[in-house]
Amino acid sequence: MSWLYLVIAGIFEWGWPVGLKYGWTENGVHWGWVAFGVVCMTMSGALLLLSLRVVPMGTAYAVWTGIGAAGTFAIGIMFFAEPMALARIFFVGLILVGIVGLKLSS
């Protein structure tokens, strides 16, 4: 169950950059998006806390940030027209390989 908490925590990591991106624009603050970001941060942290009861701290943190980074990378490409260069995809792939490796070695 702890690994499930950790994966869901990593998925919540995707929400807070989106909330901050939409929450502050040239038109000012959009409080609904800021609140969305804060809720995602809170849920992510709470689920990370639950996962730390079983998963080693260093492994949990690396997996949590890796899922967050890879997911946010994909969201940036799909919804924010960020560049999809082969080198960027390769290096995010290395992050994912590292996550799988940490899971298999824990």
Jmol script that loads the backbone (N, CA, C; Angstrom):
load data "model"
ATOM      1  N   MET A   1       0.820  -1.197   0.000  1.00  0.00           N
ATOM      2  CA  MET A   1       0.000   0.000   0.000  1.00  0.00           C
ATOM      3  C   MET A   1       0.865   1.262   0.000  1.00  0.00           C
ATOM      4  N   SER A   2       2.031   1.179   0.650  1.00  0.00           N
ATOM      5  CA  SER A   2       2.912   2.345   0.715  1.00  0.00           C
ATOM      6  C   SER A   2       3.404   2.772  -0.658  1.00  0.00           C
ATOM      7  N   TRP A   3       3.664   1.792  -1.522  1.00  0.00           N
ATOM      8  CA  TRP A   3       4.104   2.143  -2.873  1.00  0.00           C
ATOM      9  C   TRP A   3       2.967   2.796  -3.664  1.00  0.00           C
ATOM     10  N   LEU A   4       1.748   2.359  -3.435  1.00  0.00           N
ATOM     11  CA  LEU A   4       0.607   2.991  -4.086  1.00  0.00           C
ATOM     12  C   LEU A   4       0.476   4.444  -3.623  1.00  0.00           C
ATOM     13  N   TYR A   5       0.606   4.667  -2.313  1.00  0.00           N
ATOM     14  CA  TYR A   5       0.589   6.041  -1.793  1.00  0.00           C
ATOM     15  C   TYR A   5       1.667   6.885  -2.465  1.00  0.00           C
ATOM     16  N   LEU A   6       2.834   6.298  -2.634  1.00  0.00           N
ATOM     17  CA  LEU A   6       3.949   7.032  -3.225  1.00  0.00           C
ATOM     18  C   LEU A   6       3.671   7.393  -4.682  1.00  0.00           C
ATOM     19  N   VAL A   7       3.129   6.463  -5.434  1.00  0.00           N
ATOM     20  CA  VAL A   7       2.811   6.745  -6.841  1.00  0.00           C
ATOM     21  C   VAL A   7       1.737   7.821  -6.936  1.00  0.00           C
ATOM     22  N   ILE A   8       0.713   7.739  -6.122  1.00  0.00           N
ATOM     23  CA  ILE A   8      -0.353   8.759  -6.152  1.00  0.00           C
ATOM     24  C   ILE A   8       0.205  10.110  -5.709  1.00  0.00           C
ATOM     25  N   ALA A   9       1.105  10.098  -4.734  1.00  0.00           N
ATOM     26  CA  ALA A   9       1.754  11.345  -4.309  1.00  0.00           C
ATOM     27  C   ALA A   9       2.514  11.967  -5.474  1.00  0.00           C
ATOM     28  N   GLY A  10       3.204  11.138  -6.243  1.00  0.00           N
ATOM     29  CA  GLY A  10       3.924  11.633  -7.417  1.00  0.00           C
ATOM     30  C   GLY A  10       2.988  12.210  -8.455  1.00  0.00           C
ATOM     31  N   ILE A  11       1.825  11.614  -8.613  1.00  0.00           N
ATOM     32  CA  ILE A  11       0.835  12.133  -9.565  1.00  0.00           C
ATOM     33  C   ILE A  11       0.301  13.484  -9.091  1.00  0.00           C
ATOM     34  N   PHE A  12       0.071  13.624  -7.793  1.00  0.00           N
ATOM     35  CA  PHE A  12      -0.351  14.930  -7.273  1.00  0.00           C
ATOM     36  C   PHE A  12       0.720  15.994  -7.490  1.00  0.00           C
ATOM     37  N   GLU A  13       1.976  15.577  -7.612  1.00  0.00           N
ATOM     38  CA  GLU A  13       3.046  16.528  -7.908  1.00  0.00           C
ATOM     39  C   GLU A  13       2.830  17.215  -9.258  1.00  0.00           C
ATOM     40  N   TRP A  14       2.104  16.582 -10.150  1.00  0.00           N
ATOM     41  CA  TRP A  14       1.843  17.187 -11.453  1.00  0.00           C
ATOM     42  C   TRP A  14       0.924  18.394 -11.330  1.00  0.00           C
ATOM     43  N   GLY A  15       0.057  18.379 -10.326  1.00  0.00           N
ATOM     44  CA  GLY A  15      -0.970  19.416 -10.225  1.00  0.00           C
ATOM     45  C   GLY A  15      -0.474  20.763  -9.772  1.00  0.00           C
ATOM     46  N   TRP A  16       0.513  20.781  -8.881  1.00  0.00           N
ATOM     47  CA  TRP A  16       0.860  22.101  -8.364  1.00  0.00           C
ATOM     48  C   TRP A  16       1.599  22.980  -9.363  1.00  0.00           C
ATOM     49  N   PRO A  17       2.471  22.469 -10.255  1.00  0.00           N
ATOM     50  CA  PRO A  17       3.032  23.370 -11.265  1.00  0.00           C
ATOM     51  C   PRO A  17       1.963  23.903 -12.234  1.00  0.00           C
ATOM     52  N   VAL A  18       0.986  23.045 -12.546  1.00  0.00           N
ATOM     53  CA  VAL A  18      -0.114  23.491 -13.414  1.00  0.00           C
ATOM     54  C   VAL A  18      -0.913  24.589 -12.715  1.00  0.00           C
ATOM     55  N   GLY A  19      -1.222  24.371 -11.431  1.00  0.00           N
ATOM     56  CA  GLY A  19      -1.950  25.385 -10.674  1.00  0.00           C
ATOM     57  C   GLY A  19      -1.206  26.701 -10.600  1.00  0.00           C
ATOM     58  N   LEU A  20       0.109  26.640 -10.411  1.00  0.00           N
ATOM     59  CA  LEU A  20       0.892  27.874 -10.354  1.00  0.00           C
ATOM     60  C   LEU A  20       1.006  28.528 -11.729  1.00  0.00           C
ATOM     61  N   LYS A  21       1.127  27.714 -12.768  1.00  0.00           N
ATOM     62  CA  LYS A  21       1.224  28.249 -14.137  1.00  0.00           C
ATOM     63  C   LYS A  21      -0.040  29.024 -14.505  1.00  0.00           C
ATOM     64  N   TYR A  22      -1.195  28.438 -14.217  1.00  0.00           N
ATOM     65  CA  TYR A  22      -2.461  29.101 -14.519  1.00  0.00           C
ATOM     66  C   TYR A  22      -2.847  30.125 -13.452  1.00  0.00           C
ATOM     67  N   GLY A  23      -2.283  30.003 -12.271  1.00  0.00           N
ATOM     68  CA  GLY A  23      -2.681  30.865 -11.156  1.00  0.00           C
ATOM     69  C   GLY A  23      -2.133  32.267 -11.218  1.00  0.00           C
ATOM     70  N   TRP A  24      -1.061  32.461 -11.967  1.00  0.00           N
ATOM     71  CA  TRP A  24      -0.479  33.796 -12.061  1.00  0.00           C
ATOM     72  C   TRP A  24      -0.232  34.093 -13.529  1.00  0.00           C
ATOM     73  N   THR A  25      -1.019  34.999 -14.087  1.00  0.00           N
ATOM     74  CA  THR A  25      -0.886  35.349 -15.493  1.00  0.00           C
ATOM     75  C   THR A  25      -0.757  36.854 -15.615  1.00  0.00           C
ATOM     76  N   GLU A  26      -0.632  37.323 -16.834  1.00  0.00           N
ATOM     77  CA  GLU A  26      -0.562  38.772 -17.071  1.00  0.00           C
ATOM     78  C   GLU A  26      -1.852  39.478 -16.654  1.00  0.00           C
ATOM     79  N   ASN A  27      -2.925  38.712 -16.485  1.00  0.00           N
ATOM     80  CA  ASN A  27      -4.199  39.271 -16.021  1.00  0.00           C
ATOM     81  C   ASN A  27      -4.330  39.265 -14.504  1.00  0.00           C
ATOM     82  N   GLY A  28      -3.287  38.811 -13.809  1.00  0.00           N
ATOM     83  CA  GLY A  28      -3.310  38.791 -12.353  1.00  0.00           C
ATOM     84  C   GLY A  28      -3.460  37.394 -11.785  1.00  0.00           C
ATOM     85  N   VAL A  29      -3.820  37.355 -10.510  1.00  0.00           N
ATOM     86  CA  VAL A  29      -3.934  36.085  -9.787  1.00  0.00           C
ATOM     87  C   VAL A  29      -5.293  35.452 -10.047  1.00  0.00           C
ATOM     88  N   HIS A  30      -5.281  34.162 -10.301  1.00  0.00           N
ATOM     89  CA  HIS A  30      -6.507  33.368 -10.445  1.00  0.00           C
ATOM     90  C   HIS A  30      -6.545  32.419  -9.246  1.00  0.00           C
ATOM     91  N   TRP A  31      -7.278  32.816  -8.220  1.00  0.00           N
ATOM     92  CA  TRP A  31      -7.234  32.143  -6.934  1.00  0.00           C
ATOM     93  C   TRP A  31      -7.694  30.690  -6.990  1.00  0.00           C
ATOM     94  N   GLY A  32      -8.575  30.355  -7.886  1.00  0.00           N
ATOM     95  CA  GLY A  32      -9.008  28.963  -8.010  1.00  0.00           C
ATOM     96  C   GLY A  32      -7.849  28.063  -8.409  1.00  0.00           C
ATOM     97  N   TRP A  33      -7.035  28.522  -9.361  1.00  0.00           N
ATOM     98  CA  TRP A  33      -5.872  27.734  -9.780  1.00  0.00           C
ATOM     99  C   TRP A  33      -4.809  27.682  -8.698  1.00  0.00           C
ATOM    100  N   VAL A  34      -4.631  28.796  -7.985  1.00  0.00           N
ATOM    101  CA  VAL A  34      -3.680  28.794  -6.872  1.00  0.00           C
ATOM    102  C   VAL A  34      -4.135  27.793  -5.812  1.00  0.00           C
ATOM    103  N   ALA A  35      -5.421  27.787  -5.509  1.00  0.00           N
ATOM    104  CA  ALA A  35      -5.963  26.835  -4.527  1.00  0.00           C
ATOM    105  C   ALA A  35      -5.767  25.397  -5.012  1.00  0.00           C
ATOM    106  N   PHE A  36      -5.990  25.161  -6.295  1.00  0.00           N
ATOM    107  CA  PHE A  36      -5.752  23.841  -6.874  1.00  0.00           C
ATOM    108  C   PHE A  36      -4.303  23.411  -6.638  1.00  0.00           C
ATOM    109  N   GLY A  37      -3.371  24.318  -6.887  1.00  0.00           N
ATOM    110  CA  GLY A  37      -1.961  24.020  -6.658  1.00  0.00           C
ATOM    111  C   GLY A  37      -1.669  23.697  -5.203  1.00  0.00           C
ATOM    112  N   VAL A  38      -2.242  24.461  -4.291  1.00  0.00           N
ATOM    113  CA  VAL A  38      -2.020  24.237  -2.861  1.00  0.00           C
ATOM    114  C   VAL A  38      -2.607  22.893  -2.428  1.00  0.00           C
ATOM    115  N   VAL A  39      -3.788  22.563  -2.920  1.00  0.00           N
ATOM    116  CA  VAL A  39      -4.398  21.267  -2.591  1.00  0.00           C
ATOM    117  C   VAL A  39      -3.517  20.125  -3.112  1.00  0.00           C
ATOM    118  N   CYS A  40      -3.010  20.260  -4.333  1.00  0.00           N
ATOM    119  CA  CYS A  40      -2.138  19.222  -4.883  1.00  0.00           C
ATOM    120  C   CYS A  40      -0.860  19.082  -4.059  1.00  0.00           C
ATOM    121  N   MET A  41      -0.273  20.215  -3.641  1.00  0.00           N
ATOM    122  CA  MET A  41       0.922  20.164  -2.795  1.00  0.00           C
ATOM    123  C   MET A  41       0.632  19.437  -1.488  1.00  0.00           C
ATOM    124  N   THR A  42      -0.489  19.775  -0.889  1.00  0.00           N
ATOM    125  CA  THR A  42      -0.861  19.187   0.400  1.00  0.00           C
ATOM    126  C   THR A  42      -1.091  17.687   0.276  1.00  0.00           C
ATOM    127  N   MET A  43      -1.839  17.293  -0.738  1.00  0.00           N
ATOM    128  CA  MET A  43      -2.114  15.862  -0.937  1.00  0.00           C
ATOM    129  C   MET A  43      -0.825  15.102  -1.253  1.00  0.00           C
ATOM    130  N   SER A  44       0.013  15.683  -2.064  1.00  0.00           N
ATOM    131  CA  SER A  44       1.266  15.045  -2.417  1.00  0.00           C
ATOM    132  C   SER A  44       2.126  14.820  -1.172  1.00  0.00           C
ATOM    133  N   GLY A  45       2.254  15.848  -0.365  1.00  0.00           N
ATOM    134  CA  GLY A  45       3.038  15.728   0.857  1.00  0.00           C
ATOM    135  C   GLY A  45       2.446  14.738   1.842  1.00  0.00           C
ATOM    136  N   ALA A  46       1.133  14.742   1.983  1.00  0.00           N
ATOM    137  CA  ALA A  46       0.475  13.822   2.919  1.00  0.00           C
ATOM    138  C   ALA A  46       0.656  12.377   2.486  1.00  0.00           C
ATOM    139  N   LEU A  47       0.532  12.114   1.192  1.00  0.00           N
ATOM    140  CA  LEU A  47       0.709  10.747   0.699  1.00  0.00           C
ATOM    141  C   LEU A  47       2.173  10.310   0.766  1.00  0.00           C
ATOM    142  N   LEU A  48       3.092  11.244   0.536  1.00  0.00           N
ATOM    143  CA  LEU A  48       4.503  10.925   0.725  1.00  0.00           C
ATOM    144  C   LEU A  48       4.753  10.541   2.179  1.00  0.00           C
ATOM    145  N   LEU A  49       4.173  11.284   3.097  1.00  0.00           N
ATOM    146  CA  LEU A  49       4.302  10.987   4.524  1.00  0.00           C
ATOM    147  C   LEU A  49       3.830   9.564   4.832  1.00  0.00           C
ATOM    148  N   LEU A  50       2.690   9.187   4.280  1.00  0.00           N
ATOM    149  CA  LEU A  50       2.179   7.835   4.515  1.00  0.00           C
ATOM    150  C   LEU A  50       3.107   6.759   3.932  1.00  0.00           C
ATOM    151  N   SER A  51       3.670   7.035   2.780  1.00  0.00           N
ATOM    152  CA  SER A  51       4.538   6.044   2.147  1.00  0.00           C
ATOM    153  C   SER A  51       5.833   5.844   2.922  1.00  0.00           C
ATOM    154  N   LEU A  52       6.268   6.877   3.639  1.00  0.00           N
ATOM    155  CA  LEU A  52       7.549   6.797   4.350  1.00  0.00           C
ATOM    156  C   LEU A  52       7.522   5.837   5.531  1.00  0.00           C
ATOM    157  N   ARG A  53       6.345   5.352   5.894  1.00  0.00           N
ATOM    158  CA  ARG A  53       6.274   4.356   6.969  1.00  0.00           C
ATOM    159  C   ARG A  53       6.953   3.051   6.559  1.00  0.00           C
ATOM    160  N   VAL A  54       6.998   2.777   5.247  1.00  0.00           N
ATOM    161  CA  VAL A  54       7.554   1.518   4.754  1.00  0.00           C
ATOM    162  C   VAL A  54       8.704   1.741   3.772  1.00  0.00           C
ATOM    163  N   VAL A  55       8.528   2.633   2.834  1.00  0.00           N
ATOM    164  CA  VAL A  55       9.523   2.846   1.787  1.00  0.00           C
ATOM    165  C   VAL A  55      10.691   3.659   2.370  1.00  0.00           C
ATOM    166  N   PRO A  56      11.937   3.257   2.103  1.00  0.00           N
ATOM    167  CA  PRO A  56      13.079   4.027   2.596  1.00  0.00           C
ATOM    168  C   PRO A  56      13.031   5.478   2.114  1.00  0.00           C
ATOM    169  N   MET A  57      13.418   6.391   2.978  1.00  0.00           N
ATOM    170  CA  MET A  57      13.279   7.819   2.703  1.00  0.00           C
ATOM    171  C   MET A  57      13.957   8.244   1.394  1.00  0.00           C
ATOM    172  N   GLY A  58      15.191   7.848   1.176  1.00  0.00           N
ATOM    173  CA  GLY A  58      15.893   8.244  -0.044  1.00  0.00           C
ATOM    174  C   GLY A  58      15.227   7.715  -1.292  1.00  0.00           C
ATOM    175  N   THR A  59      14.772   6.482  -1.229  1.00  0.00           N
ATOM    176  CA  THR A  59      14.065   5.876  -2.358  1.00  0.00           C
ATOM    177  C   THR A  59      12.745   6.585  -2.597  1.00  0.00           C
ATOM    178  N   ALA A  60      11.995   6.826  -1.528  1.00  0.00           N
ATOM    179  CA  ALA A  60      10.688   7.483  -1.662  1.00  0.00           C
ATOM    180  C   ALA A  60      10.842   8.868  -2.274  1.00  0.00           C
ATOM    181  N   TYR A  61      11.819   9.611  -1.790  1.00  0.00           N
ATOM    182  CA  TYR A  61      11.985  10.975  -2.300  1.00  0.00           C
ATOM    183  C   TYR A  61      12.381  10.960  -3.775  1.00  0.00           C
ATOM    184  N   ALA A  62      13.288  10.071  -4.148  1.00  0.00           N
ATOM    185  CA  ALA A  62      13.708   9.987  -5.548  1.00  0.00           C
ATOM    186  C   ALA A  62      12.552   9.576  -6.454  1.00  0.00           C
ATOM    187  N   VAL A  63      11.764   8.608  -6.029  1.00  0.00           N
ATOM    188  CA  VAL A  63      10.622   8.160  -6.827  1.00  0.00           C
ATOM    189  C   VAL A  63       9.581   9.268  -6.919  1.00  0.00           C
ATOM    190  N   TRP A  64       9.293   9.900  -5.802  1.00  0.00           N
ATOM    191  CA  TRP A  64       8.292  10.986  -5.742  1.00  0.00           C
ATOM    192  C   TRP A  64       8.663  12.116  -6.686  1.00  0.00           C
ATOM    193  N   THR A  65       9.896  12.589  -6.592  1.00  0.00           N
ATOM    194  CA  THR A  65      10.305  13.689  -7.461  1.00  0.00           C
ATOM    195  C   THR A  65      10.425  13.241  -8.911  1.00  0.00           C
ATOM    196  N   GLY A  66      10.835  11.994  -9.132  1.00  0.00           N
ATOM    197  CA  GLY A  66      10.944  11.489 -10.501  1.00  0.00           C
ATOM    198  C   GLY A  66       9.605  11.394 -11.203  1.00  0.00           C
ATOM    199  N   ILE A  67       8.601  10.855 -10.490  1.00  0.00           N
ATOM    200  CA  ILE A  67       7.254  10.791 -11.062  1.00  0.00           C
ATOM    201  C   ILE A  67       6.745  12.204 -11.328  1.00  0.00           C
ATOM    202  N   GLY A  68       6.984  13.097 -10.384  1.00  0.00           N
ATOM    203  CA  GLY A  68       6.553  14.481 -10.563  1.00  0.00           C
ATOM    204  C   GLY A  68       7.230  15.143 -11.752  1.00  0.00           C
ATOM    205  N   ALA A  69       8.536  14.952 -11.868  1.00  0.00           N
ATOM    206  CA  ALA A  69       9.280  15.583 -12.965  1.00  0.00           C
ATOM    207  C   ALA A  69       8.871  15.014 -14.319  1.00  0.00           C
ATOM    208  N   ALA A  70       8.776  13.693 -14.411  1.00  0.00           N
ATOM    209  CA  ALA A  70       8.421  13.072 -15.692  1.00  0.00           C
ATOM    210  C   ALA A  70       6.998  13.438 -16.105  1.00  0.00           C
ATOM    211  N   GLY A  71       6.072  13.406 -15.156  1.00  0.00           N
ATOM    212  CA  GLY A  71       4.691  13.761 -15.473  1.00  0.00           C
ATOM    213  C   GLY A  71       4.528  15.212 -15.860  1.00  0.00           C
ATOM    214  N   THR A  72       5.206  16.093 -15.139  1.00  0.00           N
ATOM    215  CA  THR A  72       5.137  17.516 -15.455  1.00  0.00           C
ATOM    216  C   THR A  72       5.762  17.792 -16.818  1.00  0.00           C
ATOM    217  N   PHE A  73       6.835  17.076 -17.131  1.00  0.00           N
ATOM    218  CA  PHE A  73       7.465  17.171 -18.446  1.00  0.00           C
ATOM    219  C   PHE A  73       6.451  16.823 -19.544  1.00  0.00           C
ATOM    220  N   ALA A  74       5.737  15.706 -19.366  1.00  0.00           N
ATOM    221  CA  ALA A  74       4.753  15.270 -20.362  1.00  0.00           C
ATOM    222  C   ALA A  74       3.601  16.264 -20.478  1.00  0.00           C
ATOM    223  N   ILE A  75       3.128  16.773 -19.356  1.00  0.00           N
ATOM    224  CA  ILE A  75       2.045  17.762 -19.374  1.00  0.00           C
ATOM    225  C   ILE A  75       2.497  19.023 -20.100  1.00  0.00           C
ATOM    226  N   GLY A  76       3.736  19.424 -19.865  1.00  0.00           N
ATOM    227  CA  GLY A  76       4.260  20.604 -20.563  1.00  0.00           C
ATOM    228  C   GLY A  76       4.251  20.434 -22.067  1.00  0.00           C
ATOM    229  N   ILE A  77       4.610  19.248 -22.525  1.00  0.00           N
ATOM    230  CA  ILE A  77       4.611  18.979 -23.970  1.00  0.00           C
ATOM    231  C   ILE A  77       3.188  18.936 -24.506  1.00  0.00           C
ATOM    232  N   MET A  78       2.297  18.231 -23.798  1.00  0.00           N
ATOM    233  CA  MET A  78       0.937  18.024 -24.308  1.00  0.00           C
ATOM    234  C   MET A  78       0.065  19.273 -24.251  1.00  0.00           C
ATOM    235  N   PHE A  79       0.206  20.077 -23.199  1.00  0.00           N
ATOM    236  CA  PHE A  79      -0.740  21.168 -22.984  1.00  0.00           C
ATOM    237  C   PHE A  79      -0.138  22.570 -23.045  1.00  0.00           C
ATOM    238  N   PHE A  80       1.191  22.680 -22.993  1.00  0.00           N
ATOM    239  CA  PHE A  80       1.808  24.006 -22.956  1.00  0.00           C
ATOM    240  C   PHE A  80       2.800  24.224 -24.092  1.00  0.00           C
ATOM    241  N   ALA A  81       2.752  23.379 -25.105  1.00  0.00           N
ATOM    242  CA  ALA A  81       3.573  23.513 -26.312  1.00  0.00           C
ATOM    243  C   ALA A  81       5.066  23.615 -26.002  1.00  0.00           C
ATOM    244  N   GLU A  82       5.515  22.903 -24.977  1.00  0.00           N
ATOM    245  CA  GLU A  82       6.943  22.880 -24.678  1.00  0.00           C
ATOM    246  C   GLU A  82       7.640  21.974 -25.680  1.00  0.00           C
ATOM    247  N   PRO A  83       8.922  22.212 -25.937  1.00  0.00           N
ATOM    248  CA  PRO A  83       9.624  21.441 -26.970  1.00  0.00           C
ATOM    249  C   PRO A  83       9.734  19.951 -26.630  1.00  0.00           C
ATOM    250  N   MET A  84       9.620  19.135 -27.663  1.00  0.00           N
ATOM    251  CA  MET A  84       9.699  17.688 -27.509  1.00  0.00           C
ATOM    252  C   MET A  84      10.962  17.180 -28.213  1.00  0.00           C
ATOM    253  N   ALA A  85      12.107  17.691 -27.806  1.00  0.00           N
ATOM    254  CA  ALA A  85      13.375  17.298 -28.419  1.00  0.00           C
ATOM    255  C   ALA A  85      13.741  15.879 -27.984  1.00  0.00           C
ATOM    256  N   LEU A  86      14.404  15.180 -28.865  1.00  0.00           N
ATOM    257  CA  LEU A  86      14.798  13.798 -28.594  1.00  0.00           C
ATOM    258  C   LEU A  86      15.688  13.713 -27.351  1.00  0.00           C
ATOM    259  N   ALA A  87      16.581  14.652 -27.184  1.00  0.00           N
ATOM    260  CA  ALA A  87      17.468  14.638 -26.014  1.00  0.00           C
ATOM    261  C   ALA A  87      16.661  14.786 -24.729  1.00  0.00           C
ATOM    262  N   ARG A  88      15.667  15.649 -24.709  1.00  0.00           N
ATOM    263  CA  ARG A  88      14.833  15.827 -23.514  1.00  0.00           C
ATOM    264  C   ARG A  88      14.095  14.527 -23.183  1.00  0.00           C
ATOM    265  N   ILE A  89      13.550  13.900 -24.195  1.00  0.00           N
ATOM    266  CA  ILE A  89      12.829  12.637 -23.985  1.00  0.00           C
ATOM    267  C   ILE A  89      13.790  11.568 -23.469  1.00  0.00           C
ATOM    268  N   PHE A  90      14.987  11.514 -24.019  1.00  0.00           N
ATOM    269  CA  PHE A  90      15.981  10.538 -23.570  1.00  0.00           C
ATOM    270  C   PHE A  90      16.287  10.715 -22.085  1.00  0.00           C
ATOM    271  N   PHE A  91      16.535  11.946 -21.662  1.00  0.00           N
ATOM    272  CA  PHE A  91      16.919  12.162 -20.276  1.00  0.00           C
ATOM    273  C   PHE A  91      15.759  11.957 -19.302  1.00  0.00           C
ATOM    274  N   VAL A  92      14.538  12.251 -19.712  1.00  0.00           N
ATOM    275  CA  VAL A  92      13.391  11.910 -18.865  1.00  0.00           C
ATOM    276  C   VAL A  92      13.250  10.393 -18.797  1.00  0.00           C
ATOM    277  N   GLY A  93      13.552   9.720 -19.896  1.00  0.00           N
ATOM    278  CA  GLY A  93      13.556   8.255 -19.884  1.00  0.00           C
ATOM    279  C   GLY A  93      14.553   7.707 -18.873  1.00  0.00           C
ATOM    280  N   LEU A  94      15.695   8.355 -18.729  1.00  0.00           N
ATOM    281  CA  LEU A  94      16.667   7.929 -17.720  1.00  0.00           C
ATOM    282  C   LEU A  94      16.102   8.081 -16.312  1.00  0.00           C
ATOM    283  N   ILE A  95      15.340   9.150 -16.086  1.00  0.00           N
ATOM    284  CA  ILE A  95      14.682   9.319 -14.785  1.00  0.00           C
ATOM    285  C   ILE A  95      13.736   8.147 -14.525  1.00  0.00           C
ATOM    286  N   LEU A  96      12.955   7.788 -15.534  1.00  0.00           N
ATOM    287  CA  LEU A  96      12.002   6.682 -15.376  1.00  0.00           C
ATOM    288  C   LEU A  96      12.715   5.354 -15.139  1.00  0.00           C
ATOM    289  N   VAL A  97      13.821   5.123 -15.818  1.00  0.00           N
ATOM    290  CA  VAL A  97      14.612   3.915 -15.594  1.00  0.00           C
ATOM    291  C   VAL A  97      15.115   3.902 -14.150  1.00  0.00           C
ATOM    292  N   GLY A  98      15.530   5.050 -13.653  1.00  0.00           N
ATOM    293  CA  GLY A  98      15.977   5.146 -12.268  1.00  0.00           C
ATOM    294  C   GLY A  98      14.873   4.836 -11.279  1.00  0.00           C
ATOM    295  N   ILE A  99      13.662   5.299 -11.556  1.00  0.00           N
ATOM    296  CA  ILE A  99      12.526   5.015 -10.682  1.00  0.00           C
ATOM    297  C   ILE A  99      12.260   3.511 -10.631  1.00  0.00           C
ATOM    298  N   VAL A 100      12.229   2.877 -11.792  1.00  0.00           N
ATOM    299  CA  VAL A 100      12.002   1.435 -11.841  1.00  0.00           C
ATOM    300  C   VAL A 100      13.124   0.699 -11.104  1.00  0.00           C
ATOM    301  N   GLY A 101      14.356   1.131 -11.320  1.00  0.00           N
ATOM    302  CA  GLY A 101      15.484   0.514 -10.636  1.00  0.00           C
ATOM    303  C   GLY A 101      15.393   0.634  -9.122  1.00  0.00           C
ATOM    304  N   LEU A 102      14.977   1.797  -8.634  1.00  0.00           N
ATOM    305  CA  LEU A 102      14.817   1.956  -7.193  1.00  0.00           C
ATOM    306  C   LEU A 102      13.720   1.059  -6.643  1.00  0.00           C
ATOM    307  N   LYS A 103      12.636   0.927  -7.380  1.00  0.00           N
ATOM    308  CA  LYS A 103      11.552   0.043  -6.941  1.00  0.00           C
ATOM    309  C   LYS A 103      12.021  -1.406  -6.895  1.00  0.00           C
ATOM    310  N   LEU A 104      12.718  -1.830  -7.923  1.00  0.00           N
ATOM    311  CA  LEU A 104      13.175  -3.223  -7.996  1.00  0.00           C
ATOM    312  C   LEU A 104      14.233  -3.536  -6.930  1.00  0.00           C
ATOM    313  N   SER A 105      14.994  -2.537  -6.539  1.00  0.00           N
ATOM    314  CA  SER A 105      16.070  -2.790  -5.572  1.00  0.00           C
ATOM    315  C   SER A 105      15.631  -2.562  -4.125  1.00  0.00           C
ATOM    316  N   SER A 106      14.398  -2.119  -3.908  1.00  0.00           N
ATOM    317  CA  SER A 106      13.928  -1.856  -2.544  1.00  0.00           C
ATOM    318  C   SER A 106      13.272  -3.070  -1.934  1.00  0.00           C
TER     319      SER A 106
END
end "model"
wireframe off; spacefill off
backbone 0.3
color backbone group
